[in-house]
Amino acid sequence: MRLGLVIRTMGAASSAELVTAAARAADASPALDDLWVVDHIAIPPDDAEGSEGRYLDPLATLAYLAGVTRRIGLGTGVLVLPYRPALPTAKSVATIQELSGGRLSLGVGIGWMAAEFRALGIDPRQRGRITDATLEFLDRCFADDVVEANGQRFYFRPRPARPTLFIGGSPPHAFRRALAHRAGWMPMASSPDALSGPIAQLRTQAAAAGQAPPEVAAMTRLPIDDPRKARRLIDDYAKVGVTRLAHAERYTALADVERALHGIARAAADVG
C-alpha cells in the first residue's frame, strides 16, 4: 500500500510558503509515498466558501513541486481532461514526468461542475467524448516520437515513460476507460466495504481482457489521532484491493501537516 497526502491547493493554505513547506515535510517522511493535488479552474462566488475561489493550477503546481522535492510521487486526483486542449495538456504532463524523474501519476476525470464548464464555454454533455479523445491522444503521444494531430505530423519530445494513469469516476464508464487505456481506477471517496464489490468487478473484467489487476487509488481521511484505528482502516482498504491511499484534511498551518505526517507514520508502523 502506497500512502499519500493531499496537498491543499485552495484557499489560504495554498500560499507558496505553506505549499513548499508541506511538500518538503512529506518528501522527508519515510512513511509517505505520494503527494496529490485536485483540480478546479473557475469557482463561482456562490460556491467559494472555504476557498474564496483561490485554486492553484494542478499541473503548474506539480511542476513546481517537482523542483522542491526529490523522491516523493506527484499525482493529480483528478485532472479534468475536458477543461484543457489535448496537445498542451500532453506537453505539460510529459514535461513534469521528464523533469521529476518519472514521479508523476496522472489521475483524470470528466468533471462535474456546471459553472466551470460554462466559464470555459464547453458543453458539459460533450465531456465524455472529449475525455475519450484526449485519452486516445495521450496514448499516441507516449507511444511514438512522431504524432499526428489535425493533419500535421510533429515530434512529441521529450517522451518519457507514460505516467501511471488512473481513471476517476464510477462504473461502468470509468471501468471501460481504465481497461481501454490500461489504467488504474480512482473512485470517489468511499468506504472499504463500498469499494469491495466494484474492485472485484474491475479485476474480473481486467482478467477477461488479459490484463493484470489494475491499481486502485482512493482518497479518505484517516483517523490519524488513533494510530491503531488508522492502521485497521488502511488494512481494510488493502484487503479489498486499494493499492494507494491518500489522506486528506483541512490543514491551515505547517504544524497541522506535521501532525498528519506523524499520525500516518505511526499508523504505517502500527505503533499505538
N, C-alpha and C positions, 0 to 999 in steps of 0.2 A: 504494500500500500504506500503510495506517494502522498505525502501530506503537504498542504499548501495554505497560503494566506491570501485573502482578497485585499489588495491594496486599495484604499479609498481614493478614488479619483474625482470625488464630488465634494462640493461644499468647502467649509473651512479646512477640513482635513487634507485637501488636495494642494496645499501650499508646497512650493518647491522644497522647502526645508523639511517638512514632515514626510513627504513622499520619498525624498532621498534617504532620510534617517531610517524610516521604516524598512525600506528595501535593503539597506545595508545591514540592519539588525537581523533581518530574515536571512540574508546571504551568509551571515556569520553563524547562524544557528544550525547545528548538525541535524536537528530534527525536521527541518523544513526542506522540501524539495522544489516547490514551485511558488511563484507569485502570479496572481490572476488579476485582471482588470476588466471592468464592464464597459458597456458602450451606450451612451446617449449623446445626441448631437444637437437637439433643439427642444429643450424643455419649456413648455408654455408657462406663463406666470401663475396660472391657477393650479399648477401641478408641481410647484417648485419647493414645497415645504421640505426642509431638511437639507436641501442642496442650494437653494436660491438660484437655481438654474445654472450653477457653475459645474461643468464637467470637462475634464481633460480628454483630449482625443486619445483613444486606446493605443493606436499604432505609434503615434508620436511619443506617448508615454513609455511604451515598451522599448522604443529605440533609445530613449534617454536612460531607462533602467539598465539596458544592456551595457551602457558605458559606466554606470556607477556600481555595478555588481560584477562578480567574477564567475560564479558557478551555479547559481540557482536558476531553475527553469522559469520561463516567462510565458504567460498564456493569456488569451482573450476568452472571456467567459460571459457572453459571446460577442463576436464582431457581427454586426448586422450587415450582411452582404448587399441587400438591395439599396442601401444608403450610398454606396460608392461604386464608381465605374470600375470595371473588371481589371483593366490593364494597370492603372495606377495602384490599385489595391495589390495586385500580384507583385508589382515592383517594390512596394513598401514591405510586404511580407518577406520577399526574398532578401531584401536589404537587412532587415532585422535578423533573419536567420543567419545570414552570412556574418554580420558584424558581431553577433552574440556568440558565435562559435557553435551554432546548431542547438540553441537552447529554447527555441520558440515552439509552443504548442498552440495551434490555431483552432479555437472553438468558434463556430459560425452558426448563425441563425437567420431566420427570415424576418424577424421584427414583429412588433405588435402595436406600437403606439401611433394612433392615427394622426396626432398632431405633428409628429416628426415627419411622417410621410407627406403630410400636407405642406409643411415648410420646405421640403425638398422638391415638391412638385412631382412626386412619384405616386402612381396609382397603387394603393396597397393590395388591390386584387391581383396585381401582377408580381407580388413579392416572391411567390413560389417559383414562378417561371424565371425571374431574374436570378434567384439563388441557384437554380439548377444550371443556368447558363454560365454563371460565374464559377461554380464548382468545376464544370467541364473545362472552362478556360484555364483555371488554376492547374488542373491535372495536366493539360497540354504544356503549360509553361514549365512545369517542373520535370517534364519527361524528355524535353529536347531543347537544344540550344537555339534552334530556329523555329519560330512560331509564326502562324499567320492569323491576322485579325483584319476584318473589313477589306479583304483582298490584298493586304500588304504583308509581305514576309519581313521578319526582323529578328535580330538576335535577342534572346532573353538571357542576359548575363548581368550580374552573377547568377548562377543557377546552382545554389547549394541543394542539399537533400531536402525534399519536401518536409515541412514541419509536420509533426504528429497532428492529425486532423480529428476534430470532434464535431459532430453534428448536434446542435441543440434542438430542443423541441420534443414533441410527443409522437409516438407511433400512430399510424403506420408510415407517415411521410418521413419522419426522422430516420426510421429504420431503412426505408428504401434508399435514402441518400447515403446513409452510413455504409450500406452494402455496396452501392454503386461506386463509391469512391474509396472503399477500403479504409473507412474511418471508424473512430470510436463514437460513443454516444455521450452527450452531456444533457441529462434530464433536468427539468425544472426541479427546484428544491422539493425533496420528498423523503419519507422515512425509509429505512431498510425494508420493512415489510411491504411497503407500496412499490418498491423497486424490484422485489424478488421475481414476480411474475414476468414483467416486461423484459428484464435482463435475461431470464431463461428463454423467453421467446426470441430475443435478438440472437442469442447464442445458437439456438436451433436453426434459425434462418441462415446464420453465417456458416454453420456446418454444412447445411444443404448446398450452399454456394461454394463450398470448398475453401472457406476462409477460416482463419484462426479465431478464437473467441475475441470479440472486439473489446478494447479498453472502454471503461466507463468512468467518467469524471463527474463527481457530484459536489455541490456546494451546500453547506449546512452551518449551523452554529453549534460548535462543540461546547459541552458544559465544562469549560477549562478550569473552573474553580473546584471541581471534583474530579481529579485525575483518573480514579478508577472507573467512575461512571463514563468519563470521556473515552477511556480505553475500551470499555464494553461496547460503546456506540461505534467506535472505529472498527472493532472486530465484527460487529453485526453488519456493517456496510461491506466489509471484505467478504463475509460469508455469502452474501447474495451476488457478488461479482463486481462490486465497485473497486476500481484499481487506483483511483486518485480521489482524494477528499480535500476540499478547501474550506477552511474556517473563515467565516465572515462575521464581523461585528462592527458596531458603530463607534470606533475609537475616535478620540479627539486630540490625543497627545501621544508623544513617543512612549511615555510611561505605560499607557494602555496597550500599545503594541508589544512592549517588552513583557508585560504581564501575560498577554496572549501567547507569546512565543514560549515563555516559561511553562505555561499550562500545557501547551501542545507537547513540549519536550517531556514533561512529567508523564503525560498520558502515553506517549510513544514508548517511554521506558517502563511504564506500568509501576510508577512509584507512588505510593499512597501518601 
